[in-house]
Amino acid sequence: MIDWLACLAVRLMSRLLCVMPAEAAVWCGQRLGGLIFWLQPKRCRVGIRNVRAAFDGRITPEASRRIIHAYCRHLGASAVELLRLPVIDRRYVERYITIEGYQHFEAAISSGRPIVLLTGHYGNWELCSIVAALRGYPIMALARAQKRLPRLYRLLVSYRESKGCTIIHKGGAMKRMIEALSRRQLIGIVGDQVSRQGLFVEFFGRPALFATGPFALAHQKRALILPAFIHRIRGPHHRIVVEPPIALPTPASEDEAARQGAQAFASVLARHIEQDPTQWLWLHKKWKYTPARRALVFSDGKLGHLKQSHAVVHALQEQHPQLVSQTVEIRYRSRLARGIALLWGWGMPKGWGGARCLRWTLTPESWKALRGRYADLIISCGASLSAPNVLWAAEHQAKSVVLMNPSPLPLSRFDVVISPRHDRLPHRRNVVQVDGAVAATLGEDALACARAHVQHHPRFRAGSGAFHGPGIAVFLGGDTAHYAVSEPFVASLMEGVARASRQREATMLVTTSRRTSRAVDAMLTQRFSEDPRCRLLLLASRDALNGTMEGMLGAADVAIVTGESISMVSEACASGRPVIVVEPPLRSTVCRRRTKHRRFLQDLAADGYVRIVPVHQVAAAIEQALSEPASFKRLDTASAVRHALQKLI
């Protein structure tokens, strides 16, 4: 019944449109098509996402919405032209449609070889075959049969076939096309349809599936492939562009010819889309099966947080090597702006006004760096980044991954929450608990490369150019709300390290963090800058530290870490080196209860990852660790991360 009513409505509408002037009919179609943007929000969000993926970093969210809205208007105009096919004739074509590159078509006809006209879902692609037929070259066009409303579909097919086209459908289509090419009849195919049987070629910087059938057919029949695309200029006026033939390698196999042909066609199609992106069918999921996913990492400027996010990326890249990532630093205009973003992320429905909120609350520099970035996956670490993560993920329909407790935002706002056990988050399907902070698992090859890198650091005292004896790496943090990393504490710690170094004829490598006080830096400079056993002294307030922690761990046989830094302890444990943790004194205002940091350290010690020693026992602990390195376990958080995220990509 619905099919019959739809068919009747289309017949009546077609008769009405056929008596209207072409300009007026197309104008009405554009206005009606504009309603698609509001009536099909889910489909249009797919289109917006595709536009952002294709023009990553080159287009704003507002511009991507305008492109999809303009395409909806164009789609309405194309539907009107399809219903006006009964009155479209040779005179209509000559009045409203111009052809560029017609010499390529004439040369192909003169060659006597079979011809495959290849187009994409660009412009009003239905008119391409109609124009060829009305100019005396009937086309056999391949189409996908619609089963939902068969009566209506047959009516629309009859409109097209009344102009000299022959419509064939999948299921026996290949045999009919081979016969048509043998008769030198033109074949028309839309070549950018998503097909699981296709192959991946580069399309707007990412692999996308393209059908191989047209190129395999052309290779088999030695046919010429002519790409042709139709551009809407204004109203009912169009311009058809016939490109030079795609040359398939003759000595190559069918598979290789299909691959090269599909890549050549994808490049030509992308060039036309670049000219006018409002005329391509963005609303289908062209990159649905692409292996090249994109991750966007948010940074709050804290190196420890950023390294945890990058560790998640590296863990994913082991299973998805084509995953690429970009990092954007997030800065708020003020504390009030951060509060507004937090309230928006907590209270507003997902996808509602996220980009607008971030444009208001982020600094102009942060918004400029973020606004054009597309992501399939958004990763952040730290409570200040939770709201931007939620808002931008909703804007892109991306998956959101947050490290650490995202409070006060509810856990349900995120696809995956990766939290250390000592945060004591409730058990949820989307919550993954790990031992300590997320850290990249460092294999021996990676540690060896990092060791070679640190030997070339300007502050490294090369001596003979190699390490002699055991290596002791010391990682010093700084004051926190609970701990005081004072000058006397660090002096006592370094005295124990120096004593062990003398006893074992070991070398020392020492680094501080951004939280280390100037007094501690001055003391270290005074006591160890000229010490021959201290081969490397890096001060975060003075020196570049990128990659130096990994290099120091690669050069070390034992690592000494102050216990107030969860990220430093976790990274050291992930290296597989023996790790000795020295807990700084608690501040006098802090209760001596089992704090979060103490839970973290005691849990690691209970599981055999670290040994916690008082500062006066450092030398003895180093001696024991060098004698029994196998008694320490390697911390592996990457496995849990990979397992939790494998279904997100």
N, C-alpha and C positions, 0 to 999 in steps of 0.2 A: 504493500500500500504506500509506504513512504517513498519507495523507488518510483512508483507511478506518479505520485504527486510531485516529486522533485523533477521528473521528466516533463510533466505538464508545465510547471513553473518556468523551467528553462526554455521551453518552446515559446511561451508567451513573452518572456523577457527578451529572447532573441529577436522576435518579430518587432518588439518595441524599439530595441537598439538598432535594428537594421533600417528603420525609417528616420532615425536621428542622424544629423551630420556627424561625421567621424570625430571632429574636434569635441563636440558636445558629449558624445558617448564616452570618449576616453576621459574627459574631465569628470564625468559622473563616476566612472570606474575608479579613478584615482581617489575621489572622496570616499567612496565605499571601501576601497582597499585600506585607507587610513584607519578604518575601524578595526581592522585585523589586529593592529598593534595593541588595542585595548581589550579586544574580545578573546585573543589568544595569548595571554601573558606568558604562559609556560613555554610555548613555542618561540615566542619572541625573545625570551631570556636565553634560550639556546642560541639564537642568532646573535645576540649581543655578545655572548661569551665567545662565539666563533670569530667575530670581528676583532675582539680584543686579543684573541690568541694569534690571529694572522698578523695583526699590526702591533704586536707587543712592543711597548715603549714608544710608539709613534702616534698614539691616538688617545684622546681623553675619554672617560666614561660618557660624557655628554655627546661627544661626536659619534661614538658607537651607537648610542640610542638614536641619533638623527639618521644614521645610515640605515638602520633596520626600519625605522618609521618610513623613510623614503622608499625602501624596498617594498614595504607593504602597499604603498600607494601604486608603485609600479606593478605589483602583482594584481591589484584590482583592475588596472588598465589592461593588462594582458588577458585577464579573464573576459573582459568586455570584447576585446578584439577576437577572441575565440568564438564568442557567441555571434559576432558579426560576420563570420566566415561566409554565410550564404550570399552576401553582397560584395565580398572582396573578389575583384577580378583583375585582369591585366592592367586596366586603366588605373585602378586603385594602387597597384604596385608601382607603376610608373610615376604616380603623383606623390606618394608618401614614402617610398623606400628607394634609397640610393645604394649602389654597390661599389665598394672599393676593392681593388685587387682582382677585378673580373678577368684580367689577362691570365692569372694563374688557373682559373677555371677553364678558359678557352684552351690554354696549352695542355691541360690534362685531358680534355676531350679530344684534342688533335692527336694525342699520343696513342690513342686506341687502347690504352690499358684500362682495366676496371678501376672504378673510383669509389672511395668511401668518404662521404662527407661527414666530418666529425665536429660536433659542437658540444657545448656545455649548457648547464642550467643558467644561462646568462641571457639577459634581455628577454624578449618574447621568442624563445627558441622554437616555439611551434610555427612561427611565421617563416622560418628558414626553409623548411621543406615545402611550404605552400608557395613561396616565391619561386623556387626552382621549378615546381610543377607548372605554375602559370606561365613561366617563360619557356615552356616546351621541353622540360627535362623532368619527367615524372620520377618520383623517388619512392623506394621501398624503405619505410621508416620502422625501426624497432622501438616498441613501447612496452611498458609494464601494464598488464591487464589489471583493472580494478574490479574486485569481486563484491565490494560492499553494496554498490548500487549498479547492477549490471545493465539495467534498461537505460539509465542515464548515461552510462559509459558508452554504450553502443550508439546513442544519439550523437554524442560528441565525436566519436570516431567517424560517423557518417558525414559530419560537417567537413572533417579533414579529407576524407576519401572523395568527397564530391569535387574537390579541386585537383584531382589527379594523383593523389598520394595513395600508397598501399600500406596499410598498417599491419604489421605482424607482431606476434607476441612470443615470449619465451616458451620453449617446448616445441621443438621442430623448427625453430627460427633459423638456426645455423644452416640447415640443409637448404631452406628457401633462399637465404642470402647467398649461399654459394652458387645456386642455380641462377640467381639474378645477376651476380657478377659475371658469370659465364656468358650471359646475354648482353653484357655491357650496360646493364641498368644501374642507375645510381643507388647507392645504399646510404641511408642517413642514420646516424647513431649518436645518442647523447653519451659522451664518454666519461663524465665525472660522477657517475653513480657509485655509491658505496657498495662494494661487493666483498663478501668474505672470501670469495674465490679469486679476488684480484691480488695485486702485489703492491707493496709499499714503494712509493717514490716521493722525493722531496717536494713539498708543496707549502709555500709560505714558511720555510724554515723548519718544517716538521714532516716526518713521514706520514703519508695519507694513502689510503687504499684507492687504486684506480683499476678499472676493469681491463683485462688483457685481451678479451675477445676480439675487439676491432683490429688490433695489431696482429694477433695470431691469424685472423682471417686474411688480412692484407698480405701477410708474409706468405701464406699458403697459395693465394691466387695472384701474387705479384701485382697487387692493386696499389694505386696511389691513394695516400691519405691526405685529404685537403681539410685543414681546420677552417671553420667559418663561424663567425660570431656576429650577433645582431645587437646593435646599440640603439636604445631609445634616445632620440635627440630632444624632442619635445612633443607632447601630445601624441598624435598618431604617426609622427615622422620618425623613421628609423634609418639606420645606416648599417648595411651588412659589410663586414670585412672578411675577405677571403685571403687567408694566409698562404704562403708558399707551401708546397707539399712537404710532409714529414718524411725524411729519407730514412728508410729502414736498412740496416746493414745486411747486404745480400749474402755474404759468406757465413753469417752468424746463424746460430741455432734459432728455432722458433721462440724459445724462452728468452734468449738474449735480445732478439729483435723486439719482442713484446716489451721487455724492460726499457730498452732505449726509446721505443716509440712512446710508451706511457710517460716517461720522464720529459720527453720533448713536448708532448701535448700539455702536460701539467705546467710547464714553463710558459707556454704560449697563453694558456688560460689565466695564469697568475698575472701576466702582463696586462691582459684586458681588464681583469678585476682591479688592478692598481689604477687604471685609467678612470674607472667609475665603479667604486665598490657598492654603489646602491642598486646594482642591477644583477647581482649574483645571488643564487638561492642559499643564503646563509642559514636558513631555518632547519636544515637537515644536519645530522651529526657526522660531518665529514671526517673528523679526527677521533671518532668514537673508539677505534681500535688501535690508535697510534701507540707505539711503545715509547715514544719520546715525550714523557710527561715533564711538567715544569713545576719546580718548587720555589716558593718565595719565602725567604728567611727574614724575619723581622729582628732588628737589633736595637737594644736599649743603650748601647755604648759600653756595656760591661763585657769584658773579654771572656770571663768565665761562662756567662750566659750564651754568648755567641758561639763559643766552642762546643757547648752542648748541642745547640741547634745544628751545627755543622756535622757533629757526630751522627745525628739522626740522618742527615742527608747521605753521609758516607755509608751508613749501614744499608740504606735503601739502594744506593748505587751498586752495591755488591750483587743484588738481585735484578736491578733494572739499570744496566750500564748506560742507557740513553737518557736517564733522568738528568736534567740540568737544573741548576739553582742560581738564584740571584739574591743579593742581600740589600735590604733597604733599612736605613736607620730611621727610627721613629722618635720624633721629638714633639712634645706638646707646646702649645703657645704659653700655657700657664697651668697652675694646679687646678684652677677652675675648669679649664678646657679638658684636662684629664678626667675630672669628675663628670663632666657632661658626656664624654665618650663612654665612661663606665656606665652611667645611667642608661644611655642609649643602647649599649650592648646588652644590658641586663633586662630592660623593659620592653624594647621595641621588637616587633615580629622580625624574623630573619629576612634579610633582603630589602627591608623597608628603610630607605634613606641612609644606608651605610656610607656611601661615597660622599653624600652631602654633609654628614656629620663629621667625617674625617677631614673634609676640606675646611670646615669651620674650626676644628680643634687642633689640627697639626700645624706646625710652623710651615711657612710657604716653601721652604727648602725640602722638608719631608714630603709635603703633599705633591710637589713637583716631581720628586723621585718616585713616588708611589702611583700617581694617578693613571699612568698608562700601562702599568705592569699587570700582566695576566698570570694566573697561577692555577694549576690543578690541585696543589697542595700548599698550605700555608703553615709554617712552623715558627713558633716563638718560644722564648724562655724568659720567665719573669712576669710578675703580676702586672706591671705597667703596660705590657704588650697584649694582655688578654683581650681587652675590648677591641683594639684594631684588628686582631686576629679574627674575632668573630664577625666583625662588620665587613671586612674585606673578603672573607671566605663566603659570606652570604651574597655579596655583590657579584662574585664570580661563580657561584654554585660550586665552590671548591671545598675540599676536605680540610678541616682545621685540626692541627695538632699542637698541643700546648704542653710544655715541660714545666714541672713544679706545680704547686697548688695555685689555681687561677682565682682563688677567692678575692673578692666577694661574688664574682660571677658563678652561676651554678654550673656544675659539671656537665649537665645535659646540653649546654650550649656548644660543646666541642665534640668532634668525632672521636678523638683519642686524647686522653690525658695521661701523660707519662710522669709519674711522681715517685720520688724516693720513698722507701718504706717508712722512714722516720717522720714523714709528713702525716702519716696515719689517716689517709683519705678513706672514705667508706668504699666498700666493694661495689663496683658498678661494671656493667658490660664494657663501657668505654674507658675504664681506668686500668692502666698497666703500672704495676709497682715494680721498681727495680732497686737493687742494692746501691745506694748512693746516687751521685749525679751521673747522667748519661755521658759516657766517654767513648771515644773511638778505640777499638781494640788495635793495639799496635803490634804488628808482627815483626819478626827479627829483621826482615828485609827493609821495612819502613824505618825501623829504629836505626839501622846501619846508614841509610841515606840521610836521616836527620842528624846522625852523629857527624857525618862528613860535612853537612851544612854548617853545623855549629863550629866546627874547626876553622871555618873561614870567616867567622865573625870577627869584626875589627878588635873586639875586646879580648879575644882568645889569645892567650900567651902560648905560642906554639912550641917554644923550646926546640926540641929535636924534631918536632912535627908529628909525634905520635904519643899516645897515652902509655904510661908505664905503671904497672901495678894496678890495684883495684881503683875504681872510680867511685867517689861519694858525691852524689848530687843533693844539694840542700835547697829547699824551696821555702822561703820565708814570706809569711803573710803580713797582716797588719791589724790594727785595732778594729773591733766590731762592737756591737751593742753589749755583748756578753764577755768578750775577752779583751785583755790589754796586752798587746805584743810590745812590751817595753824594751828599752835599751838594756837594762840589766838581764832580763830574760834572754834576749838574743845573744848577749855577750856570753852568758853561761852556756847556752846551747852551742855556740860556735867554738867555745873552748873545748867542749867534749868532742866535737867533730875534729878539731885540730889535733887533739890528743890521739884519737883513733887513726888519723892520717899519718901521724909520725910513727905509731906502732906498726902499722901495716904497710908503710911506705906507699900510701895511697895519694891520689890527686883529688883536689876538691873543685867542685863547680857550684857556684852560689848565685842565686837570683832572688830578687825581692818582688813584691807586687805593688800595685798602685796605692794600696792602703798602708804600705810601710812608711813609718814616720821618717822625717828628715834626720832626726837624731840617730836612728838606727842606721840609715844610709851613711851618715858621717862616720859612725863608729866602724862600720864594715870597711869603708874606704881607708880609714887610718890604719886598721889592723891587718887587712888582707890584700890591699892593692899591690903590695910588694912581696907578699909571701910566695916563695917559689913553688909551694905545693898547691896554691890556689891558681889553677890554670884559667879560670873564668870567673869574673865578678860582674854581674849585670844588675844594674839598678833601674827599676821601672821608671823612676823619675828622670832618668838620664838617657837610657839606652833603649833601642828597639828590641822587643821581645818576641816578635813573630816567629813561631816555630822553634824557639830556643828550648822550651820545656821538653819537647819531644827529643831534640838533639841531646840535651843533658841526660835524659833517661836512657838514650841509646848508648851514651858514653859511661853510664854508671853501672856499678855492681850492687849498689844499695842506694835507696832514696830516703832522705830525711825531710819530713813535711810538718809544718806547724798545723795543729788540728783545727784551727778556726775556719779553714777554707775547705768546704765540702768538695768543691770542684777540683782543687789541686790534689786532694787526697784521692779522689776517684780516678783522676787521670794517671796518677802515679801507680795505682793498683792495676789499671788496665794495661800497663806496660809489661807486667809479669816480673818486674824487679821486686826484690824484698823491700818492703815499705815500713819505715819506723815513724810513728806519729808521736810528736811531742805536743801535749796540750798546754797552751799558754795559761797563765793565771786568770781565773775568773775575776771580773770586776767586783768591787766590794758591795755594789748595789744589787748584784745578782744573787738570787737564792741558790744554795748549793744543791738544789734538786737536780733530777736527771733531765737536763735540757735537751732540745732537739739535736744539737750538735753532739752531745754526749751519747744519746741513743744511737746516732749514726756511727760514731766511732766504736762504741762497744759492740754493736751488731757486726761491723766489719771484723773486729778483733775476734769475736766468737766464731765467725765463719772462716778464720784463718787467712784473711787478706792482709791484715796489718798487725803490728805489735805496738801497743801504747806503752810508753815508758816515761818516767819523770825525767826532768831535764838533767839531773845529776847522774843518770845512768845511761846517757847517750853513747858514750865511748864503749861501754860493755855491750850494749845492744848492737852496735855496729859490728863489733868483733864476732858476736854470735851469728848475726845475719850473714856475714861473709863466710862463716864456717858452715852454715846450714841453709843455703839459699832455697833448697827444695821444699822447705817447710812452709813457704809462703805460696798462696794460691793467686792466680790471675783473675781479676774481676772482669766479667764479660756482661756488659749491659746491652751490647749491640744485638745479641741474639734475641733478647726479649723484644727489642724495638722492631727488628725485622719481622718477627712473628706477629706482632700486634698490627703492623702497618701493611702486611702483604696483601690484604684485601682492599686497601684504600686506593691502590693504583691499578 
